Amino acid sequence: SPEEVRAAGKAYRVYASQGPRDQDGDYLVDHSVLIYLLGPDGLFLDFYGRGKSAQDIARSVRRHMDTYRPLPDPGDGQ
């Protein structure tokens, strides 16, 4: 829903602003330009802005993959 999208944007500190509509009702959206890395459990791990190269991002993703440890399963008694 639109409310859920706004809540997710706020949680991730995403900037978004709708521009004025033209005569056809179309508009542009100004927004943050970031890539978010989430783990398999859906938790935030890292983010990358325009200043990161493809090599920087690949290195970071590989590091996160190599060091990832799943959260304990609450049902297994640990």
PDB file with SEQRES, HELIX, SHEET and CRYST1 records, atoms N, CA, C and O in Angstrom:
SEQRES   1 A   78  SER PRO GLU GLU VAL ARG ALA ALA GLY LYS ALA TYR ARG          
SEQRES   2 A   78  VAL TYR ALA SER GLN GLY PRO ARG ASP GLN ASP GLY ASP          
SEQRES   3 A   78  TYR LEU VAL ASP HIS SER VAL LEU ILE TYR LEU LEU GLY          
SEQRES   4 A   78  PRO ASP GLY LEU PHE LEU ASP PHE TYR GLY ARG GLY LYS          
SEQRES   5 A   78  SER ALA GLN ASP ILE ALA ARG SER VAL ARG ARG HIS MET          
SEQRES   6 A   78  ASP THR TYR ARG PRO LEU PRO ASP PRO GLY ASP GLY GLN          
HELIX    1 AA1 PRO A    2  ALA A   11  1                                  10    
HELIX    2 AA2 ALA A   54  THR A   67  1                                  14    
HELIX    3 AA3 PRO A   74  ASP A   76  5                                   3    
SHEET    1 AA1 2 ALA A  16  GLN A  18  0                                        
SHEET    2 AA1 2 VAL A  29  HIS A  31 -1                                        
SHEET    1 AA2 2 ILE A  35  LEU A  38  0                                        
SHEET    2 AA2 2 PHE A  44  TYR A  48 -1                                        
CRYST1    1.000    1.000    1.000  90.00  90.00  90.00 P 1           1          
ATOM      1  N   SER A   1       0.847  -1.181   0.000  1.00  0.00           N  
ATOM      2  CA  SER A   1       0.000   0.000   0.000  1.00  0.00           C  
ATOM      3  C   SER A   1       0.897   1.251   0.000  1.00  0.00           C  
ATOM      4  O   SER A   1       2.072   1.162   0.355  1.00  0.00           O  
ATOM      5  N   PRO A   2       0.368   2.385  -0.384  1.00  0.00           N  
ATOM      6  CA  PRO A   2       1.172   3.613  -0.336  1.00  0.00           C  
ATOM      7  C   PRO A   2       1.715   3.906   1.058  1.00  0.00           C  
ATOM      8  O   PRO A   2       2.834   4.399   1.203  1.00  0.00           O  
ATOM      9  N   GLU A   3       0.919   3.602   2.084  1.00  0.00           N  
ATOM     10  CA  GLU A   3       1.370   3.837   3.463  1.00  0.00           C  
ATOM     11  C   GLU A   3       2.575   2.963   3.802  1.00  0.00           C  
ATOM     12  O   GLU A   3       3.515   3.419   4.452  1.00  0.00           O  
ATOM     13  N   GLU A   4       2.545   1.714   3.364  1.00  0.00           N  
ATOM     14  CA  GLU A   4       3.657   0.793   3.630  1.00  0.00           C  
ATOM     15  C   GLU A   4       4.919   1.233   2.887  1.00  0.00           C  
ATOM     16  O   GLU A   4       6.025   1.123   3.416  1.00  0.00           O  
ATOM     17  N   VAL A   5       4.753   1.725   1.671  1.00  0.00           N  
ATOM     18  CA  VAL A   5       5.898   2.223   0.905  1.00  0.00           C  
ATOM     19  C   VAL A   5       6.511   3.425   1.619  1.00  0.00           C  
ATOM     20  O   VAL A   5       7.732   3.517   1.741  1.00  0.00           O  
ATOM     21  N   ARG A   6       5.671   4.342   2.088  1.00  0.00           N  
ATOM     22  CA  ARG A   6       6.186   5.506   2.828  1.00  0.00           C  
ATOM     23  C   ARG A   6       6.898   5.075   4.104  1.00  0.00           C  
ATOM     24  O   ARG A   6       7.949   5.623   4.437  1.00  0.00           O  
ATOM     25  N   ALA A   7       6.342   4.100   4.825  1.00  0.00           N  
ATOM     26  CA  ALA A   7       6.962   3.619   6.070  1.00  0.00           C  
ATOM     27  C   ALA A   7       8.310   2.973   5.780  1.00  0.00           C  
ATOM     28  O   ALA A   7       9.268   3.195   6.520  1.00  0.00           O  
ATOM     29  N   ALA A   8       8.403   2.175   4.716  1.00  0.00           N  
ATOM     30  CA  ALA A   8       9.679   1.550   4.353  1.00  0.00           C  
ATOM     31  C   ALA A   8      10.689   2.620   3.966  1.00  0.00           C  
ATOM     32  O   ALA A   8      11.850   2.549   4.369  1.00  0.00           O  
ATOM     33  N   GLY A   9      10.264   3.603   3.195  1.00  0.00           N  
ATOM     34  CA  GLY A   9      11.162   4.697   2.817  1.00  0.00           C  
ATOM     35  C   GLY A   9      11.677   5.443   4.033  1.00  0.00           C  
ATOM     36  O   GLY A   9      12.857   5.787   4.104  1.00  0.00           O  
ATOM     37  N   LYS A  10      10.803   5.690   4.980  1.00  0.00           N  
ATOM     38  CA  LYS A  10      11.216   6.385   6.203  1.00  0.00           C  
ATOM     39  C   LYS A  10      12.198   5.532   6.999  1.00  0.00           C  
ATOM     40  O   LYS A  10      13.186   6.051   7.519  1.00  0.00           O  
ATOM     41  N   ALA A  11      11.938   4.236   7.099  1.00  0.00           N  
ATOM     42  CA  ALA A  11      12.815   3.333   7.861  1.00  0.00           C  
ATOM     43  C   ALA A  11      14.223   3.302   7.267  1.00  0.00           C  
ATOM     44  O   ALA A  11      15.206   3.191   8.000  1.00  0.00           O  
ATOM     45  N   TYR A  12      14.318   3.400   5.942  1.00  0.00           N  
ATOM     46  CA  TYR A  12      15.618   3.356   5.271  1.00  0.00           C  
ATOM     47  C   TYR A  12      16.154   4.749   4.945  1.00  0.00           C  
ATOM     48  O   TYR A  12      17.163   4.883   4.253  1.00  0.00           O  
ATOM     49  N   ARG A  13      15.488   5.769   5.438  1.00  0.00           N  
ATOM     50  CA  ARG A  13      15.896   7.160   5.242  1.00  0.00           C  
ATOM     51  C   ARG A  13      16.035   7.520   3.763  1.00  0.00           C  
ATOM     52  O   ARG A  13      16.998   8.163   3.346  1.00  0.00           O  
ATOM     53  N   VAL A  14      15.063   7.093   3.001  1.00  0.00           N  
ATOM     54  CA  VAL A  14      15.026   7.382   1.572  1.00  0.00           C  
ATOM     55  C   VAL A  14      14.364   8.738   1.362  1.00  0.00           C  
ATOM     56  O   VAL A  14      13.306   9.025   1.921  1.00  0.00           O  
ATOM     57  N   TYR A  15      15.003   9.554   0.555  1.00  0.00           N  
ATOM     58  CA  TYR A  15      14.415  10.834   0.160  1.00  0.00           C  
ATOM     59  C   TYR A  15      13.663  10.624  -1.149  1.00  0.00           C  
ATOM     60  O   TYR A  15      14.205  10.052  -2.095  1.00  0.00           O  
ATOM     61  N   ALA A  16      12.425  11.085  -1.204  1.00  0.00           N  
ATOM     62  CA  ALA A  16      11.662  11.050  -2.454  1.00  0.00           C  
ATOM     63  C   ALA A  16      10.715  12.239  -2.470  1.00  0.00           C  
ATOM     64  O   ALA A  16      10.068  12.553  -1.471  1.00  0.00           O  
ATOM     65  N   SER A  17      10.646  12.891  -3.620  1.00  0.00           N  
ATOM     66  CA  SER A  17       9.770  14.048  -3.753  1.00  0.00           C  
ATOM     67  C   SER A  17       9.178  14.062  -5.159  1.00  0.00           C  
ATOM     68  O   SER A  17       9.897  14.001  -6.157  1.00  0.00           O  
ATOM     69  N   GLN A  18       7.856  14.143  -5.211  1.00  0.00           N  
ATOM     70  CA  GLN A  18       7.163  14.202  -6.495  1.00  0.00           C  
ATOM     71  C   GLN A  18       7.236  15.614  -7.039  1.00  0.00           C  
ATOM     72  O   GLN A  18       6.954  16.580  -6.332  1.00  0.00           O  
ATOM     73  N   GLY A  19       7.615  15.726  -8.294  1.00  0.00           N  
ATOM     74  CA  GLY A  19       7.655  17.032  -8.945  1.00  0.00           C  
ATOM     75  C   GLY A  19       6.281  17.434  -9.448  1.00  0.00           C  
ATOM     76  O   GLY A  19       5.311  16.691  -9.298  1.00  0.00           O  
ATOM     77  N   PRO A  20       6.205  18.608 -10.041  1.00  0.00           N  
ATOM     78  CA  PRO A  20       4.913  19.085 -10.548  1.00  0.00           C  
ATOM     79  C   PRO A  20       4.430  18.237 -11.724  1.00  0.00           C  
ATOM     80  O   PRO A  20       5.233  17.692 -12.482  1.00  0.00           O  
ATOM     81  N   ARG A  21       3.131  18.137 -11.862  1.00  0.00           N  
ATOM     82  CA  ARG A  21       2.537  17.400 -12.988  1.00  0.00           C  
ATOM     83  C   ARG A  21       2.535  18.269 -14.243  1.00  0.00           C  
ATOM     84  O   ARG A  21       2.376  19.487 -14.167  1.00  0.00           O  
ATOM     85  N   ASP A  22       2.712  17.635 -15.386  1.00  0.00           N  
ATOM     86  CA  ASP A  22       2.613  18.371 -16.649  1.00  0.00           C  
ATOM     87  C   ASP A  22       1.164  18.307 -17.140  1.00  0.00           C  
ATOM     88  O   ASP A  22       0.285  17.803 -16.440  1.00  0.00           O  
ATOM     89  N   GLN A  23       0.926  18.818 -18.345  1.00  0.00           N  
ATOM     90  CA  GLN A  23      -0.448  18.867 -18.850  1.00  0.00           C  
ATOM     91  C   GLN A  23      -1.067  17.487 -19.053  1.00  0.00           C  
ATOM     92  O   GLN A  23      -2.291  17.363 -19.100  1.00  0.00           O  
ATOM     93  N   ASP A  24      -0.232  16.441 -19.176  1.00  0.00           N  
ATOM     94  CA  ASP A  24      -0.750  15.082 -19.324  1.00  0.00           C  
ATOM     95  C   ASP A  24      -0.930  14.379 -17.976  1.00  0.00           C  
ATOM     96  O   ASP A  24      -1.398  13.242 -17.920  1.00  0.00           O  
ATOM     97  N   GLY A  25      -0.557  15.062 -16.896  1.00  0.00           N  
ATOM     98  CA  GLY A  25      -0.678  14.457 -15.576  1.00  0.00           C  
ATOM     99  C   GLY A  25       0.556  13.660 -15.161  1.00  0.00           C  
ATOM    100  O   GLY A  25       0.579  13.068 -14.082  1.00  0.00           O  
ATOM    101  N   ASP A  26       1.584  13.641 -16.015  1.00  0.00           N  
ATOM    102  CA  ASP A  26       2.824  12.937 -15.701  1.00  0.00           C  
ATOM    103  C   ASP A  26       3.700  13.782 -14.792  1.00  0.00           C  
ATOM    104  O   ASP A  26       3.553  15.004 -14.751  1.00  0.00           O  
ATOM    105  N   TYR A  27       4.596  13.156 -14.073  1.00  0.00           N  
ATOM    106  CA  TYR A  27       5.504  13.879 -13.191  1.00  0.00           C  
ATOM    107  C   TYR A  27       6.811  13.100 -13.023  1.00  0.00           C  
ATOM    108  O   TYR A  27       6.871  11.896 -13.273  1.00  0.00           O  
ATOM    109  N   LEU A  28       7.834  13.799 -12.602  1.00  0.00           N  
ATOM    110  CA  LEU A  28       9.116  13.183 -12.281  1.00  0.00           C  
ATOM    111  C   LEU A  28       9.215  13.039 -10.771  1.00  0.00           C  
ATOM    112  O   LEU A  28       8.579  13.779 -10.021  1.00  0.00           O  
ATOM    113  N   VAL A  29      10.028  12.067 -10.331  1.00  0.00           N  
ATOM    114  CA  VAL A  29      10.265  11.878  -8.908  1.00  0.00           C  
ATOM    115  C   VAL A  29      11.757  12.029  -8.658  1.00  0.00           C  
ATOM    116  O   VAL A  29      12.577  11.341  -9.267  1.00  0.00           O  
ATOM    117  N   ASP A  30      12.096  12.935  -7.758  1.00  0.00           N  
ATOM    118  CA  ASP A  30      13.475  13.085  -7.310  1.00  0.00           C  
ATOM    119  C   ASP A  30      13.628  12.157  -6.100  1.00  0.00           C  
ATOM    120  O   ASP A  30      12.778  12.156  -5.209  1.00  0.00           O  
ATOM    121  N   HIS A  31      14.719  11.358  -6.066  1.00  0.00           N  
ATOM    122  CA  HIS A  31      14.853  10.388  -4.978  1.00  0.00           C  
ATOM    123  C   HIS A  31      16.310  10.047  -4.699  1.00  0.00           C  
ATOM    124  O   HIS A  31      17.200  10.336  -5.499  1.00  0.00           O  
ATOM    125  N   SER A  32      16.527   9.430  -3.553  1.00  0.00           N  
ATOM    126  CA  SER A  32      17.855   8.931  -3.189  1.00  0.00           C  
ATOM    127  C   SER A  32      18.300   7.908  -4.223  1.00  0.00           C  
ATOM    128  O   SER A  32      17.479   7.217  -4.826  1.00  0.00           O  
ATOM    129  N   VAL A  33      19.613   7.821  -4.419  1.00  0.00           N  
ATOM    130  CA  VAL A  33      20.162   6.823  -5.331  1.00  0.00           C  
ATOM    131  C   VAL A  33      21.104   5.944  -4.507  1.00  0.00           C  
ATOM    132  O   VAL A  33      22.293   6.233  -4.369  1.00  0.00           O  
ATOM    133  N   LEU A  34      20.544   4.876  -3.971  1.00  0.00           N  
ATOM    134  CA  LEU A  34      21.306   3.963  -3.122  1.00  0.00           C  
ATOM    135  C   LEU A  34      20.944   2.529  -3.461  1.00  0.00           C  
ATOM    136  O   LEU A  34      19.846   2.244  -3.939  1.00  0.00           O  
ATOM    137  N   ILE A  35      21.878   1.640  -3.208  1.00  0.00           N  
ATOM    138  CA  ILE A  35      21.637   0.207  -3.284  1.00  0.00           C  
ATOM    139  C   ILE A  35      21.738  -0.311  -1.855  1.00  0.00           C  
ATOM    140  O   ILE A  35      22.718  -0.042  -1.160  1.00  0.00           O  
ATOM    141  N   TYR A  36      20.729  -1.051  -1.420  1.00  0.00           N  
ATOM    142  CA  TYR A  36      20.751  -1.633  -0.081  1.00  0.00           C  
ATOM    143  C   TYR A  36      21.049  -3.116  -0.182  1.00  0.00           C  
ATOM    144  O   TYR A  36      20.509  -3.809  -1.045  1.00  0.00           O  
ATOM    145  N   LEU A  37      21.911  -3.605   0.701  1.00  0.00           N  
ATOM    146  CA  LEU A  37      22.208  -5.033   0.773  1.00  0.00           C  
ATOM    147  C   LEU A  37      21.514  -5.592   2.003  1.00  0.00           C  
ATOM    148  O   LEU A  37      21.776  -5.163   3.126  1.00  0.00           O  
ATOM    149  N   LEU A  38      20.627  -6.554   1.781  1.00  0.00           N  
ATOM    150  CA  LEU A  38      19.930  -7.235   2.858  1.00  0.00           C  
ATOM    151  C   LEU A  38      20.386  -8.678   2.880  1.00  0.00           C  
ATOM    152  O   LEU A  38      20.653  -9.267   1.833  1.00  0.00           O  
ATOM    153  N   GLY A  39      20.476  -9.249   4.069  1.00  0.00           N  
ATOM    154  CA  GLY A  39      20.848 -10.652   4.204  1.00  0.00           C  
ATOM    155  C   GLY A  39      19.680 -11.562   3.877  1.00  0.00           C  
ATOM    156  O   GLY A  39      18.558 -11.092   3.692  1.00  0.00           O  
ATOM    157  N   PRO A  40      19.933 -12.855   3.804  1.00  0.00           N  
ATOM    158  CA  PRO A  40      18.856 -13.815   3.521  1.00  0.00           C  
ATOM    159  C   PRO A  40      17.713 -13.748   4.530  1.00  0.00           C  
ATOM    160  O   PRO A  40      16.586 -14.136   4.226  1.00  0.00           O  
ATOM    161  N   ASP A  41      18.009 -13.252   5.736  1.00  0.00           N  
ATOM    162  CA  ASP A  41      16.987 -13.110   6.771  1.00  0.00           C  
ATOM    163  C   ASP A  41      16.226 -11.793   6.652  1.00  0.00           C  
ATOM    164  O   ASP A  41      15.332 -11.515   7.451  1.00  0.00           O  
ATOM    165  N   GLY A  42      16.586 -10.973   5.645  1.00  0.00           N  
ATOM    166  CA  GLY A  42      15.901  -9.709   5.416  1.00  0.00           C  
ATOM    167  C   GLY A  42      16.449  -8.543   6.219  1.00  0.00           C  
ATOM    168  O   GLY A  42      15.925  -7.433   6.129  1.00  0.00           O  
ATOM    169  N   LEU A  43      17.494  -8.777   7.002  1.00  0.00           N  
ATOM    170  CA  LEU A  43      18.068  -7.704   7.809  1.00  0.00           C  
ATOM    171  C   LEU A  43      19.066  -6.885   6.998  1.00  0.00           C  
ATOM    172  O   LEU A  43      19.773  -7.409   6.138  1.00  0.00           O  
ATOM    173  N   PHE A  44      19.107  -5.589   7.291  1.00  0.00           N  
ATOM    174  CA  PHE A  44      20.011  -4.654   6.631  1.00  0.00           C  
ATOM    175  C   PHE A  44      21.466  -5.026   6.920  1.00  0.00           C  
ATOM    176  O   PHE A  44      21.829  -5.276   8.070  1.00  0.00           O  
ATOM    177  N   LEU A  45      22.295  -5.061   5.878  1.00  0.00           N  
ATOM    178  CA  LEU A  45      23.727  -5.321   6.037  1.00  0.00           C  
ATOM    179  C   LEU A  45      24.592  -4.135   5.643  1.00  0.00           C  
ATOM    180  O   LEU A  45      25.562  -3.824   6.335  1.00  0.00           O  
ATOM    181  N   ASP A  46      24.259  -3.466   4.541  1.00  0.00           N  
ATOM    182  CA  ASP A  46      25.110  -2.397   4.040  1.00  0.00           C  
ATOM    183  C   ASP A  46      24.339  -1.590   3.004  1.00  0.00           C  
ATOM    184  O   ASP A  46      23.243  -1.969   2.590  1.00  0.00           O  
ATOM    185  N   PHE A  47      24.925  -0.478   2.595  1.00  0.00           N  
ATOM    186  CA  PHE A  47      24.348   0.302   1.498  1.00  0.00           C  
ATOM    187  C   PHE A  47      25.483   0.894   0.684  1.00  0.00           C  
ATOM    188  O   PHE A  47      26.604   1.049   1.168  1.00  0.00           O  
ATOM    189  N   TYR A  48      25.168   1.223  -0.570  1.00  0.00           N  
ATOM    190  CA  TYR A  48      26.169   1.725  -1.498  1.00  0.00           C  
ATOM    191  C   TYR A  48      25.590   2.905  -2.261  1.00  0.00           C  
ATOM    192  O   TYR A  48      24.505   2.821  -2.837  1.00  0.00           O  
ATOM    193  N   GLY A  49      26.328   3.997  -2.256  1.00  0.00           N  
ATOM    194  CA  GLY A  49      25.928   5.183  -2.994  1.00  0.00           C  
ATOM    195  C   GLY A  49      26.661   5.268  -4.318  1.00  0.00           C  
ATOM    196  O   GLY A  49      27.367   4.341  -4.713  1.00  0.00           O  
ATOM    197  N   ARG A  50      26.487   6.375  -4.988  1.00  0.00           N  
ATOM    198  CA  ARG A  50      27.096   6.572  -6.314  1.00  0.00           C  
ATOM    199  C   ARG A  50      28.617   6.545  -6.280  1.00  0.00           C  
ATOM    200  O   ARG A  50      29.249   6.267  -7.299  1.00  0.00           O  
ATOM    201  N   GLY A  51      29.213   6.827  -5.129  1.00  0.00           N  
ATOM    202  CA  GLY A  51      30.663   6.879  -5.032  1.00  0.00           C  
ATOM    203  C   GLY A  51      31.338   5.512  -5.013  1.00  0.00           C  
ATOM    204  O   GLY A  51      32.564   5.428  -5.085  1.00  0.00           O  
ATOM    205  N   LYS A  52      30.561   4.453  -4.917  1.00  0.00           N  
ATOM    206  CA  LYS A  52      31.141   3.102  -4.872  1.00  0.00           C  
ATOM    207  C   LYS A  52      31.243   2.529  -6.280  1.00  0.00           C  
ATOM    208  O   LYS A  52      30.304   2.606  -7.072  1.00  0.00           O  
ATOM    209  N   SER A  53      32.388   1.963  -6.566  1.00  0.00           N  
ATOM    210  CA  SER A  53      32.567   1.326  -7.874  1.00  0.00           C  
ATOM    211  C   SER A  53      31.971  -0.077  -7.832  1.00  0.00           C  
ATOM    212  O   SER A  53      31.681  -0.611  -6.762  1.00  0.00           O  
ATOM    213  N   ALA A  54      31.795  -0.660  -9.005  1.00  0.00           N  
ATOM    214  CA  ALA A  54      31.304  -2.037  -9.086  1.00  0.00           C  
ATOM    215  C   ALA A  54      32.233  -2.976  -8.322  1.00  0.00           C  
ATOM    216  O   ALA A  54      31.775  -3.918  -7.675  1.00  0.00           O  
ATOM    217  N   GLN A  55      33.535  -2.719  -8.398  1.00  0.00           N  
ATOM    218  CA  GLN A  55      34.504  -3.556  -7.678  1.00  0.00           C  
ATOM    219  C   GLN A  55      34.354  -3.405  -6.171  1.00  0.00           C  
ATOM    220  O   GLN A  55      34.436  -4.391  -5.439  1.00  0.00           O  
ATOM    221  N   ASP A  56      34.132  -2.161  -5.692  1.00  0.00           N  
ATOM    222  CA  ASP A  56      33.913  -1.932  -4.261  1.00  0.00           C  
ATOM    223  C   ASP A  56      32.683  -2.687  -3.776  1.00  0.00           C  
ATOM    224  O   ASP A  56      32.715  -3.344  -2.735  1.00  0.00           O  
ATOM    225  N   ILE A  57      31.610  -2.589  -4.534  1.00  0.00           N  
ATOM    226  CA  ILE A  57      30.366  -3.253  -4.150  1.00  0.00           C  
ATOM    227  C   ILE A  57      30.551  -4.768  -4.163  1.00  0.00           C  
ATOM    228  O   ILE A  57      30.122  -5.450  -3.232  1.00  0.00           O  
ATOM    229  N   ALA A  58      31.182  -5.299  -5.204  1.00  0.00           N  
ATOM    230  CA  ALA A  58      31.400  -6.747  -5.289  1.00  0.00           C  
ATOM    231  C   ALA A  58      32.248  -7.236  -4.118  1.00  0.00           C  
ATOM    232  O   ALA A  58      31.966  -8.292  -3.552  1.00  0.00           O  
ATOM    233  N   ARG A  59      33.276  -6.485  -3.751  1.00  0.00           N  
ATOM    234  CA  ARG A  59      34.114  -6.857  -2.603  1.00  0.00           C  
ATOM    235  C   ARG A  59      33.305  -6.887  -1.312  1.00  0.00           C  
ATOM    236  O   ARG A  59      33.420  -7.814  -0.510  1.00  0.00           O  
ATOM    237  N   SER A  60      32.497  -5.872  -1.129  1.00  0.00           N  
ATOM    238  CA  SER A  60      31.676  -5.785   0.074  1.00  0.00           C  
ATOM    239  C   SER A  60      30.658  -6.923   0.136  1.00  0.00           C  
ATOM    240  O   SER A  60      30.495  -7.558   1.178  1.00  0.00           O  
ATOM    241  N   VAL A  61      29.982  -7.177  -0.968  1.00  0.00           N  
ATOM    242  CA  VAL A  61      28.997  -8.266  -0.996  1.00  0.00           C  
ATOM    243  C   VAL A  61      29.687  -9.597  -0.700  1.00  0.00           C  
ATOM    244  O   VAL A  61      29.168 -10.409   0.067  1.00  0.00           O  
ATOM    245  N   ARG A  62      30.843  -9.822  -1.300  1.00  0.00           N  
ATOM    246  CA  ARG A  62      31.583 -11.072  -1.060  1.00  0.00           C  
ATOM    247  C   ARG A  62      31.963 -11.186   0.418  1.00  0.00           C  
ATOM    248  O   ARG A  62      31.840 -12.258   1.010  1.00  0.00           O  
ATOM    249  N   ARG A  63      32.425 -10.080   1.014  1.00  0.00           N  
ATOM    250  CA  ARG A  63      32.795 -10.095   2.433  1.00  0.00           C  
ATOM    251  C   ARG A  63      31.585 -10.447   3.301  1.00  0.00           C  
ATOM    252  O   ARG A  63      31.688 -11.245   4.233  1.00  0.00           O  
ATOM    253  N   HIS A  64      30.442  -9.843   2.981  1.00  0.00           N  
ATOM    254  CA  HIS A  64      29.226 -10.150   3.738  1.00  0.00           C  
ATOM    255  C   HIS A  64      28.811 -11.609   3.537  1.00  0.00           C  
ATOM    256  O   HIS A  64      28.354 -12.261   4.475  1.00  0.00           O  
ATOM    257  N   MET A  65      28.967 -12.111   2.333  1.00  0.00           N  
ATOM    258  CA  MET A  65      28.628 -13.520   2.083  1.00  0.00           C  
ATOM    259  C   MET A  65      29.548 -14.455   2.862  1.00  0.00           C  
ATOM    260  O   MET A  65      29.106 -15.457   3.424  1.00  0.00           O  
ATOM    261  N   ASP A  66      30.829 -14.112   2.884  1.00  0.00           N  
ATOM    262  CA  ASP A  66      31.811 -14.972   3.563  1.00  0.00           C  
ATOM    263  C   ASP A  66      31.651 -14.960   5.077  1.00  0.00           C  
ATOM    264  O   ASP A  66      32.007 -15.934   5.740  1.00  0.00           O  
ATOM    265  N   THR A  67      31.120 -13.870   5.637  1.00  0.00           N  
ATOM    266  CA  THR A  67      31.028 -13.756   7.098  1.00  0.00           C  
ATOM    267  C   THR A  67      29.599 -13.921   7.613  1.00  0.00           C  
ATOM    268  O   THR A  67      29.361 -13.805   8.815  1.00  0.00           O  
ATOM    269  N   TYR A  68      28.649 -14.188   6.722  1.00  0.00           N  
ATOM    270  CA  TYR A  68      27.251 -14.287   7.131  1.00  0.00           C  
ATOM    271  C   TYR A  68      27.028 -15.488   8.052  1.00  0.00           C  
ATOM    272  O   TYR A  68      27.487 -16.599   7.787  1.00  0.00           O  
ATOM    273  N   ARG A  69      26.319 -15.226   9.122  1.00  0.00           N  
ATOM    274  CA  ARG A  69      25.892 -16.288  10.029  1.00  0.00           C  
ATOM    275  C   ARG A  69      24.401 -16.111  10.248  1.00  0.00           C  
ATOM    276  O   ARG A  69      23.968 -15.031  10.650  1.00  0.00           O  
ATOM    277  N   PRO A  70      23.595 -17.150   9.993  1.00  0.00           N  
ATOM    278  CA  PRO A  70      22.153 -17.002  10.181  1.00  0.00           C  
ATOM    279  C   PRO A  70      21.818 -16.758  11.642  1.00  0.00           C  
ATOM    280  O   PRO A  70      22.540 -17.180  12.546  1.00  0.00           O  
ATOM    281  N   LEU A  71      20.704 -16.065  11.852  1.00  0.00           N  
ATOM    282  CA  LEU A  71      20.224 -15.863  13.206  1.00  0.00           C  
ATOM    283  C   LEU A  71      19.793 -17.206  13.776  1.00  0.00           C  
ATOM    284  O   LEU A  71      19.317 -18.067  13.037  1.00  0.00           O  
ATOM    285  N   PRO A  72      19.954 -17.394  15.083  1.00  0.00           N  
ATOM    286  CA  PRO A  72      19.492 -18.653  15.684  1.00  0.00           C  
ATOM    287  C   PRO A  72      17.986 -18.800  15.515  1.00  0.00           C  
ATOM    288  O   PRO A  72      17.242 -17.822  15.592  1.00  0.00           O  
ATOM    289  N   ASP A  73      17.556 -20.015  15.286  1.00  0.00           N  
ATOM    290  CA  ASP A  73      16.126 -20.312  15.175  1.00  0.00           C  
ATOM    291  C   ASP A  73      15.547 -20.320  16.585  1.00  0.00           C  
ATOM    292  O   ASP A  73      15.979 -21.112  17.422  1.00  0.00           O  
ATOM    293  N   PRO A  74      14.564 -19.439  16.861  1.00  0.00           N  
ATOM    294  CA  PRO A  74      14.020 -19.382  18.223  1.00  0.00           C  
ATOM    295  C   PRO A  74      13.361 -20.698  18.646  1.00  0.00           C  
ATOM    296  O   PRO A  74      13.183 -20.944  19.839  1.00  0.00           O  
ATOM    297  N   GLY A  75      13.006 -21.528  17.694  1.00  0.00           N  
ATOM    298  CA  GLY A  75      12.363 -22.791  18.027  1.00  0.00           C  
ATOM    299  C   GLY A  75      13.319 -23.914  18.352  1.00  0.00           C  
ATOM    300  O   GLY A  75      12.876 -25.001  18.724  1.00  0.00           O  
ATOM    301  N   ASP A  76      14.643 -23.687  18.223  1.00  0.00           N  
ATOM    302  CA  ASP A  76      15.570 -24.795  18.464  1.00  0.00           C  
ATOM    303  C   ASP A  76      16.148 -24.771  19.884  1.00  0.00           C  
ATOM    304  O   ASP A  76      17.019 -25.584  20.195  1.00  0.00           O  
ATOM    305  N   GLY A  77      15.688 -23.861  20.751  1.00  0.00           N  
ATOM    306  CA  GLY A  77      16.106 -23.864  22.151  1.00  0.00           C  
ATOM    307  C   GLY A  77      17.448 -23.269  22.422  1.00  0.00           C  
ATOM    308  O   GLY A  77      17.925 -23.377  23.551  1.00  0.00           O  
ATOM    309  N   GLN A  78      18.092 -22.649  21.474  1.00  0.00           N  
ATOM    310  CA  GLN A  78      19.417 -22.054  21.722  1.00  0.00           C  
ATOM    311  C   GLN A  78      19.307 -20.627  22.134  1.00  0.00           C  
ATOM    312  O   GLN A  78      20.322 -19.976  22.382  1.00  0.00           O  
TER     313      GLN A  78                                                      
END                                                                             
